């Protein structure tokens, strides 16, 4: 089991005297269940895990009236327990399979005898009918694939090294070259492996890259099976959208174009399936804005967008077709650009930042524009050695200097700064 940042969030949740049930959300196989088990082992005398997919009979405890005493007695009769007041964490896993358990959370939390964590795939949580949502009785905690810092923890990188990197980021000073070169190699590994825990485990523990690819493809197969299970009438179109994301990002402009899915494709046919993929936590939208002003939501064009996959390692297995080792060795061009931009998008999305790209008359495009305390931060992503060439960024600085907060280029470089632009290694995006 690897160290995860979500454990820190769960510790804060536990220490809140007015805590609600914690609802861990996220795409399937990002490590929600394992993280809860690790957290419970460190913090509770008793841990009761009820997986409604593996133990479907447990759903019977929530039939009839949702009286808390009856629920606990029924679960105890089924062999779950012991239920010790003040010392027990009850974990409802695959909560989407038992909507009535989600409704019962309100009453269980009000009784306040035990602590509760719910978890489930966003595929099901968002699309299962809930008789009555427990509004005000859940605290949602999003779980993402391992970020690059967690990946380094898993590799056993010394904490002093990570502190040095963070210090260089905060103080805009170069990383010692030997360390920079090594961390850059690890970053390239991360682009290919990604952050899905099972894939990281295959990479680090089995040292077999064939197993890495096999595990990635197994996860993608699971996602497609879930689409078939949960997406209803959208299943065919939703799968088309998911399959098309890597190829669309591999294009020069990286914009997702419906006409590439099928001739005459319409927004009417694909809008809902695409939104379904995003709601399921499998992808992130980045909408176009032609106006360099806040708020972006007021001027965004929702018919022009990019789609980024939730895990860059999964995307590499879909896009690279068995040439992942070339990426790790630095021997690839445009596809690496797709991977690096996807990974920066994942970093920004995991920070809760809405994604927008700026496009002025199809001549000036900025990868990401972000609202920050009334100013606009510009983030450009470069994968090649020409990272100092950024005509669109230069034009934006000249035209909108009074509106810009930070201008940052993430690229294959060490930390640099000129008058207007800060250059940061791609791996430092994790500190953004």
C-alpha positions as CSV (number, residue, x, y, z in Angstrom):
1,X,0.0,0.0,0.0
2,X,1.3,3.4,-1.0
3,X,1.2,6.6,0.9
4,X,-1.7,8.7,-0.3
5,X,-2.6,12.4,0.2
6,X,-6.3,11.5,0.7
7,X,-5.3,10.0,4.1
8,X,-4.5,13.6,5.2
9,X,-7.9,14.7,4.2
10,X,-9.5,11.8,6.1
11,X,-7.5,12.7,9.2
12,X,-8.9,16.3,9.0
13,X,-12.4,14.8,8.6
14,X,-12.0,12.5,11.6
15,X,-10.9,15.3,13.9
16,X,-14.0,17.5,13.0
17,X,-16.3,17.3,16.0
18,X,-19.3,17.9,13.8
19,X,-18.3,15.5,11.1
20,X,-20.7,14.1,8.6
21,X,-20.3,10.9,6.6
22,X,-17.3,11.1,4.3
23,X,-18.2,10.3,0.6
24,X,-15.1,9.3,-1.3
25,X,-15.8,9.9,-5.0
26,X,-13.7,9.3,-8.1
27,X,-13.2,7.1,-11.1
28,X,-13.0,3.4,-10.5
29,X,-9.7,1.8,-9.4
30,X,-8.0,5.1,-8.2
31,X,-7.4,3.6,-4.8
32,X,-10.5,4.6,-2.7
33,X,-11.0,1.3,-0.9
34,X,-7.4,0.7,-0.2
35,X,-7.0,4.2,1.2
36,X,-10.0,3.7,3.6
37,X,-8.6,0.4,4.8
38,X,-5.2,2.0,5.5
39,X,-6.9,5.0,7.3
40,X,-9.0,2.6,9.4
41,X,-6.1,0.5,10.5
42,X,-4.3,3.6,11.8
43,X,-7.3,5.3,13.5
44,X,-9.9,2.8,14.7
45,X,-10.2,-0.2,17.0
46,X,-13.0,-1.7,14.9
47,X,-13.5,-1.5,11.2
48,X,-16.6,-2.8,9.4
49,X,-16.4,-3.0,5.6
50,X,-19.7,-3.6,3.8
51,X,-19.3,-4.0,0.0
52,X,-22.7,-4.0,-1.6
53,X,-21.4,-5.5,-4.8
54,X,-19.6,-8.4,-3.1
55,X,-22.2,-8.8,-0.4
56,X,-25.5,-8.0,-2.1
57,X,-27.5,-9.5,0.8
58,X,-26.4,-6.6,2.9
59,X,-28.9,-4.5,1.0
60,X,-31.7,-6.2,2.8
61,X,-30.7,-4.4,6.0
62,X,-32.0,-1.2,4.4
63,X,-35.4,-2.5,3.3
64,X,-38.5,-1.2,5.0
65,X,-38.2,1.7,7.5
66,X,-34.7,3.2,7.8
67,X,-34.6,2.9,11.6
68,X,-31.0,3.1,12.7
69,X,-31.3,0.5,15.4
70,X,-33.0,-2.0,13.0
71,X,-30.2,-1.4,10.4
72,X,-27.4,-2.1,12.8
73,X,-29.2,-5.1,14.2
74,X,-29.7,-6.5,10.8
75,X,-26.1,-6.0,9.8
76,X,-25.0,-7.6,13.0
77,X,-27.2,-10.6,12.3
78,X,-25.5,-11.0,8.9
79,X,-22.2,-11.3,10.7
80,X,-20.9,-7.7,10.4
81,X,-19.4,-6.2,13.6
82,X,-18.6,-5.7,16.3
83,X,-20.3,-2.3,16.6
84,X,-18.6,-0.5,19.4
85,X,-19.8,3.0,20.0
86,X,-17.1,5.7,19.6
87,X,-14.5,3.2,18.3
88,X,-15.9,1.9,15.0
89,X,-15.6,3.0,11.4
90,X,-18.4,1.6,9.1
91,X,-17.4,1.6,5.5
92,X,-20.1,1.3,2.8
93,X,-18.3,0.4,-0.3
94,X,-19.8,0.3,-3.8
95,X,-22.6,2.5,-2.3
96,X,-24.1,3.0,-5.7
97,X,-25.4,-0.6,-5.6
98,X,-27.6,0.2,-2.5
99,X,-29.3,3.6,-3.0
100,X,-31.3,3.2,0.2
101,X,-28.1,3.0,2.2
102,X,-27.2,6.4,0.8
103,X,-30.5,7.7,2.0
104,X,-30.1,6.1,5.4
105,X,-26.8,8.0,6.0
106,X,-28.8,11.0,7.2
107,X,-30.3,9.0,10.1
108,X,-27.1,7.1,10.9
109,X,-25.0,10.3,11.1
110,X,-27.6,12.0,13.3
111,X,-27.4,9.1,15.8
112,X,-23.6,9.8,15.9
113,X,-22.6,6.4,17.5
114,X,-20.2,5.4,14.8
115,X,-18.2,7.1,12.0
116,X,-19.2,6.4,8.4
117,X,-17.4,6.5,5.1
118,X,-19.1,5.8,1.8
119,X,-17.4,5.1,-1.5
120,X,-18.2,4.1,-5.0
121,X,-17.5,4.7,-8.6
122,X,-18.8,8.0,-9.9
123,X,-20.2,5.9,-12.7
124,X,-22.8,4.6,-10.3
125,X,-23.0,7.4,-7.7
126,X,-24.1,9.9,-10.3
127,X,-26.5,7.7,-12.2
128,X,-28.3,5.5,-9.6
129,X,-31.7,6.7,-8.4
130,X,-31.5,7.7,-4.7
131,X,-34.9,7.8,-2.9
132,X,-33.7,10.8,-0.9
133,X,-30.3,12.4,-1.0
134,X,-28.7,13.0,2.5
135,X,-28.1,16.7,1.8
136,X,-26.0,18.2,4.6
137,X,-24.9,14.9,6.0
138,X,-22.1,14.0,3.6
139,X,-18.7,15.6,3.0
140,X,-17.4,14.7,-0.4
141,X,-13.7,13.9,-0.8
142,X,-12.5,13.4,-4.4
143,X,-9.9,10.8,-4.9
144,X,-7.6,10.9,-8.0
145,X,-4.9,8.7,-9.4
146,X,-1.5,9.0,-7.7
147,X,0.0,12.4,-8.5
148,X,3.7,12.7,-9.3
149,X,4.7,13.4,-5.7
150,X,2.8,10.3,-4.6
151,X,4.6,8.4,-7.4
152,X,7.9,9.5,-6.0
153,X,6.9,8.5,-2.5
154,X,6.1,5.0,-3.9
155,X,9.5,4.9,-5.5
156,X,11.0,5.6,-2.1
157,X,12.5,9.0,-3.0
158,X,14.0,10.7,0.0
159,X,11.8,13.4,1.7
160,X,14.7,15.8,1.7
161,X,14.8,15.6,-2.1
162,X,11.1,16.5,-2.3
163,X,11.6,19.3,0.1
164,X,14.4,20.6,-2.0
165,X,12.2,20.5,-5.1
166,X,9.4,22.3,-3.4
167,X,11.8,25.0,-2.1
168,X,13.2,25.5,-5.6
169,X,9.6,25.9,-6.9
170,X,8.6,28.4,-4.2
171,X,11.8,30.5,-4.5
172,X,12.2,30.3,-8.3
173,X,15.7,28.9,-8.2
174,X,17.3,26.1,-10.3
175,X,17.3,22.5,-9.1
176,X,20.9,21.0,-8.8
177,X,21.5,19.5,-12.2
178,X,22.1,15.9,-11.0
179,X,18.8,15.9,-9.1
180,X,17.0,17.6,-12.0
181,X,18.1,15.0,-14.5
182,X,17.0,12.1,-12.3
183,X,13.6,13.6,-11.4
184,X,13.1,14.3,-15.1
185,X,13.6,10.6,-15.9
186,X,11.1,9.7,-13.2
187,X,8.7,12.1,-14.8
188,X,8.9,10.4,-18.1
189,X,8.3,7.1,-16.4
190,X,5.2,8.6,-14.8
191,X,3.9,9.9,-18.1
192,X,3.8,6.3,-19.3
193,X,2.9,4.5,-16.1
194,X,0.4,7.0,-14.8
195,X,-1.1,7.0,-11.3
196,X,-3.5,4.1,-11.1
197,X,-2.4,2.2,-8.0
198,X,-2.5,-1.3,-9.6
199,X,-0.4,-0.1,-12.5
200,X,2.1,1.6,-10.3
201,X,2.4,-1.6,-8.3
202,X,3.0,-3.6,-11.4
203,X,5.7,-1.2,-12.5
204,X,7.5,-1.0,-9.2
205,X,7.1,-4.4,-7.7
206,X,7.0,-6.7,-10.7
207,X,9.4,-4.8,-12.9
208,X,7.6,-6.0,-15.9
209,X,6.5,-3.5,-18.4
210,X,4.3,-6.0,-20.2
211,X,2.4,-6.3,-16.9
212,X,2.0,-2.5,-16.8
213,X,0.4,-2.4,-20.2
214,X,-1.8,-5.5,-19.4
215,X,-3.0,-3.8,-16.2
216,X,-3.8,-0.5,-17.9
217,X,-5.8,-2.3,-20.6
218,X,-7.6,-4.3,-17.9
219,X,-8.7,-1.1,-16.2
220,X,-9.9,0.4,-19.5
221,X,-11.9,-2.8,-20.1
222,X,-13.5,-2.4,-16.7
223,X,-14.4,1.2,-17.6
224,X,-16.0,0.1,-20.8
225,X,-17.9,-2.6,-19.0
226,X,-19.2,0.0,-16.5
227,X,-20.3,2.2,-19.4
228,X,-22.3,-0.7,-20.8
229,X,-23.8,-1.2,-17.3
230,X,-24.6,2.3,-16.3
231,X,-24.8,4.5,-19.4
232,X,-28.2,3.3,-20.7
233,X,-29.1,4.7,-24.1
234,X,-25.8,6.6,-24.1
235,X,-23.6,3.5,-23.9
236,X,-22.5,3.3,-27.6
237,X,-21.9,7.1,-28.0
238,X,-20.2,7.4,-24.6
239,X,-17.7,4.6,-25.5
240,X,-17.0,6.3,-28.8
241,X,-16.1,9.5,-27.0
242,X,-13.9,7.7,-24.5
243,X,-12.0,5.9,-27.2
244,X,-11.5,9.0,-29.3
245,X,-9.9,11.2,-26.5
246,X,-6.3,10.1,-27.1
247,X,-6.4,10.5,-30.9
248,X,-8.0,13.9,-30.6
249,X,-5.4,15.1,-28.1
250,X,-2.7,13.7,-30.5
251,X,-3.7,16.3,-33.1
252,X,-1.9,19.6,-33.5
253,X,-4.7,21.7,-32.1
254,X,-5.9,19.0,-29.6
255,X,-9.5,20.1,-29.9
256,X,-12.2,17.5,-29.7
257,X,-14.0,17.5,-33.0
258,X,-17.2,15.5,-33.2
259,X,-16.9,15.2,-37.0
260,X,-13.9,12.9,-36.4
261,X,-16.2,10.4,-34.6
262,X,-18.5,10.0,-37.6
263,X,-19.6,12.0,-40.6
264,X,-22.3,14.5,-39.8
265,X,-22.0,13.9,-36.0
266,X,-24.1,16.4,-34.1
267,X,-23.9,18.0,-30.6
268,X,-27.4,16.8,-30.0
269,X,-26.3,13.2,-30.3
270,X,-23.0,13.5,-28.4
271,X,-23.5,16.2,-25.8
272,X,-25.1,14.0,-23.2
273,X,-22.8,11.0,-23.7
274,X,-19.8,13.3,-23.4
275,X,-21.2,14.9,-20.3
276,X,-21.8,11.4,-18.9
277,X,-18.1,10.5,-19.4
278,X,-17.1,13.7,-17.6
279,X,-19.6,13.2,-14.7
280,X,-18.3,9.7,-14.4
281,X,-14.8,11.1,-13.6
282,X,-13.2,9.6,-16.6
283,X,-12.4,12.9,-18.4
284,X,-12.2,16.6,-17.9
285,X,-13.6,19.3,-20.1
286,X,-11.5,22.4,-21.1
287,X,-13.8,24.9,-22.7
288,X,-12.8,27.6,-25.2
289,X,-12.9,31.3,-24.3
290,X,-12.2,34.0,-26.9
291,X,-12.4,36.8,-24.3
292,X,-9.4,37.4,-22.1
293,X,-11.5,38.5,-19.2
294,X,-13.1,37.1,-16.0
295,X,-15.3,35.2,-15.4
296,X,-14.5,32.8,-18.2
297,X,-17.8,31.1,-17.7
298,X,-19.6,34.2,-18.9
299,X,-17.8,34.0,-22.3
300,X,-16.9,30.4,-22.8
301,X,-17.9,28.6,-26.0
302,X,-19.2,25.2,-24.8
303,X,-19.3,23.9,-28.4
304,X,-15.5,24.2,-28.6
305,X,-13.6,22.1,-26.1
306,X,-10.8,19.7,-25.4
307,X,-11.2,16.5,-23.4
308,X,-8.5,15.1,-21.2
309,X,-8.4,11.6,-19.8
310,X,-8.4,11.1,-16.0
311,X,-5.0,9.2,-16.1
312,X,-2.2,9.9,-18.5
313,X,-0.9,6.3,-18.1
314,X,-4.1,5.0,-19.4
315,X,-4.0,7.4,-22.3
316,X,-0.4,6.3,-23.1
317,X,-1.6,2.7,-23.4
318,X,-4.4,3.8,-25.8
319,X,-2.2,6.3,-27.8
320,X,1.3,4.9,-28.1
321,X,0.6,1.3,-29.2
322,X,3.6,-0.4,-27.6
323,X,6.1,2.4,-28.1
324,X,6.0,3.6,-24.4
325,X,9.7,2.8,-23.9
326,X,10.5,5.4,-26.6
327,X,8.7,8.1,-24.5
328,X,10.7,7.0,-21.4
329,X,13.9,7.3,-23.4
330,X,12.9,10.7,-24.8
331,X,12.5,9.5,-28.4
332,X,9.1,10.7,-29.5
333,X,7.5,14.0,-30.7
334,X,3.8,15.0,-31.0
335,X,2.4,12.2,-28.9
336,X,4.5,13.3,-26.0
337,X,2.9,16.7,-26.3
338,X,-0.5,15.1,-25.9
339,X,0.7,13.2,-22.9
340,X,2.3,16.2,-21.2
341,X,-0.7,18.5,-21.8
342,X,-3.0,15.8,-20.5
343,X,-1.0,15.4,-17.3
344,X,-0.9,19.2,-16.6
345,X,-4.7,19.2,-17.1
346,X,-5.1,16.4,-14.6
347,X,-3.0,18.3,-12.1
348,X,-5.1,21.5,-12.5
349,X,-8.3,19.6,-12.3
350,X,-7.3,17.8,-9.1
351,X,-6.8,21.2,-7.5
352,X,-10.4,22.0,-8.3
353,X,-9.6,24.5,-11.0
354,X,-12.1,24.9,-13.9
355,X,-10.2,24.4,-17.2
356,X,-10.3,26.8,-20.1
357,X,-8.1,27.5,-23.1
358,X,-7.9,30.8,-24.9
359,X,-8.2,31.0,-28.6
360,X,-8.1,34.4,-30.4
361,X,-9.3,34.2,-34.0
362,X,-7.6,30.8,-34.3
363,X,-4.2,32.5,-34.4
364,X,-3.3,32.8,-30.8
365,X,-3.9,29.9,-28.4
366,X,-3.0,29.5,-24.8
367,X,-3.1,26.0,-23.3
368,X,-4.7,27.0,-20.0
369,X,-6.0,30.3,-18.5
370,X,-7.0,30.3,-14.9
371,X,-8.7,32.8,-12.6
372,X,-6.5,33.7,-9.6
373,X,-7.5,36.5,-7.2
374,X,-9.0,38.7,-9.9
375,X,-6.1,38.2,-12.3
376,X,-5.6,35.6,-15.1
377,X,-2.8,33.1,-14.8
378,X,-1.5,31.7,-18.1
379,X,-0.1,28.2,-18.2
380,X,1.6,26.9,-21.3
381,X,2.8,23.3,-21.8
382,X,5.9,22.6,-23.9
383,X,7.4,19.1,-24.5
384,X,10.2,20.1,-26.9
385,X,13.5,21.9,-26.6
386,X,11.9,25.1,-28.2
387,X,10.0,25.8,-25.0
388,X,11.2,29.5,-25.0
389,X,9.3,30.1,-28.2
390,X,5.7,31.1,-27.4
391,X,4.3,33.7,-29.7
392,X,0.8,33.4,-28.4
393,X,2.0,34.0,-24.8
394,X,4.1,36.9,-25.8
395,X,1.2,38.5,-27.7
396,X,-1.1,38.0,-24.6
397,X,1.5,39.6,-22.3
398,X,1.9,42.6,-24.7
399,X,-1.9,43.1,-25.0
400,X,-3.2,42.2,-21.6
401,X,-0.3,42.9,-19.2
402,X,-2.6,44.6,-16.6
403,X,-4.9,41.5,-16.4
404,X,-2.2,38.8,-16.1
405,X,-1.1,37.4,-12.8
406,X,1.5,34.7,-13.5
407,X,2.8,33.6,-16.9
408,X,4.2,30.1,-16.5
409,X,5.7,27.7,-19.1
410,X,6.1,24.1,-18.0
411,X,8.7,22.4,-20.2
412,X,11.7,20.1,-20.4
413,X,13.9,22.7,-18.6
414,X,15.2,23.6,-15.2
415,X,13.8,26.6,-13.3
416,X,14.4,29.8,-15.2
417,X,12.8,33.3,-15.1
418,X,12.9,36.3,-17.4
419,X,11.1,39.5,-17.1
420,X,7.7,38.2,-17.9
421,X,7.7,34.4,-17.9
422,X,8.6,31.8,-15.3
423,X,9.9,28.5,-16.8
424,X,9.4,25.4,-14.7
425,X,10.2,21.7,-15.2
426,X,7.2,19.7,-16.1
427,X,7.5,17.7,-13.0
428,X,7.0,20.8,-10.8
429,X,3.4,21.0,-12.0
430,X,2.6,18.9,-9.0
431,X,3.4,21.9,-6.7
432,X,1.3,24.4,-8.7
